[in-house]
Amino acid sequence: MRSLFLIAIIAFFSCGHHTDKKEKTVTDSLGIENDTIITTRPVNDTPVINQGKETELFTTVNSMLQEKFPGKWKIINDSIDNWPVDEFNYFIKDKRKEFPDYPYIATGDYNADNKKDYAALIVNTTNKDEQRIAILLDSDKIIIWNDDVRGAAINTNPKEDIGSIDGKKVKMKSEGINVEFFEKSSWVLYWNGTAFKKLWTSD
């Protein structure tokens, strides 16, 4: 009896619990399945905080706003706009190397008087959802353009003929202010000789 028991034990261990283990291969960054494990490249949407430092121009324009509208408006910065890292790196990072105040401040002659003007994305100090464009033609002549510009970027549009999405052509008298909502739409503020007008250039 004992010998039968020993034979059974030997047979058990010699056979063992053999299971075919298939090696699992991690997929590539496109998420193509090679076996059973799928990985995807995570989207880095961590907000950017204080990505850029305040420049001398930023300080100058902010001071002009404070003098004209005490305690009401200030220039938007990275802390306020909270750009996701991926968007910042794709749309803003390279341009900021050339224009340190991009996408919040632009400079140019916007009313054809041969003087330097400023345009800035601004926010109401008591309501961060109220974001507008300030056109600073002089310390005493600041126009608040009353369009919602949350998520926008501005830059200077050269003095040239421009066309609208409906086919309208405009011969610009000076440089303009290009307002861009990344991968969505854009429009230009231009001087018609007496006032600023808005022209949709893409949607």
Order of alpha helices (4+ residues) and beta strands (2+ residues): alpha-alpha-beta-alpha-alpha-beta-beta-beta-beta-beta-beta-beta-beta-beta-beta
